[in-house]
Amino acid sequence: MGCISKKLTTNFKTWGSQFRKDMAKARKSFYIPKTVHDLQPLVENGYDPLHAVYIAVQNTTSVFAECVSVLPELKAYCKVVTAAEDEYMPDGPPMSPLTRSFFTTWAFFDLRFGSDHETLGTCLLDLADQLGIDPSMAEAIRQFQQSRMGIYEHCGTVGKQIQFEELVTGRKLVGICSSGYTGNPGELWCVRLCPPLADLADYHVAVTTPYILTTATKTDWAAYLNRAMLNLEVQGEGQRLYELLKYGSWTHHWNEFVFLAFHHAQYDAIFLTGIPDVKGSLPHASKGRRKK
């Protein structure tokens, strides 16, 4: 348990009851199942079961964020998120190429804060028992926390399922896309794939609208990823790739890339062009304002 989680545990009486009240209200407005198998209302409304669980995770984390964000322990975290919202306006095209799903998953599960590099997701997991979160939902939160954006080659479809191969590692995955975009073989996707959950699905699900990487080739992207990984201190190719794609080389590494690389969009996919460290390849490079 990190230092922020410990402080939240110590101060639980000041905010824990509010979390329970807010969760009760949230369940009336949007369905948050108590367990990963309590999904019938969402499935009846057309949601894929696995996607429904991860929606519930996002909604639960959102309620948690609202409760703890007013506490002094989260002051530094909130300062970063608020500034990023003002700068990137993450509501999707035409307002911004950063979608709300992309931004919130970064803010909840990737943005580290405090001396122990915690995230809102790790804090929620540390307090899951105190908050009365069912073990199956806690496991779904854990899987979401461990997930990251990835860059994959589209290798064809079987029905609604898409076959992916990850750049650099060559890892092969099968998944569905929650936006409905099925794409075409050979495309490069930058997307967050959340993993299967026991007894629920044997495929991954894309919980963010896919960013389709155009112009730059698979070779270009593999070369960039290998270059970027050279500066990371962690050991092992897989772990370095994880570190790069989840946390970036600086706080807004991937937020800034999406912002600068936007080319065009349609309702179920967003198209980017360029390579992060080749400024001339990014359509909006002149708009880059953040300092590393």
Buried (B, 14 or more C-beta within 10 A) or exposed (E): BBEBBBBBBEBBEEBBEBBEEBBEEBBEEEBBBEEBBBBEEBEEEEBBBBBBBBBBBBBBBBBBBEBBBEBEBBEEBBEBBEEBBEBBBBEBBEEBBBBEBBBBBBBBBBBBBBEEEBBBBBBBBBBBEEBEBBEBBBBBBBBBBEBBBBBBBBBEBEEEBBBBBBBBEEEEBBBBBBBEBBBEEEBBBBBBBBBBBEEBBEBBBBBBBBBBBBBBEBEBBBBBBBEBBEEBEEEEEEEBBBBBBBBBBEBBBBBBBBBBBBBBBEEBBBBBBBBBEEEEBBBEEEEEEBEE
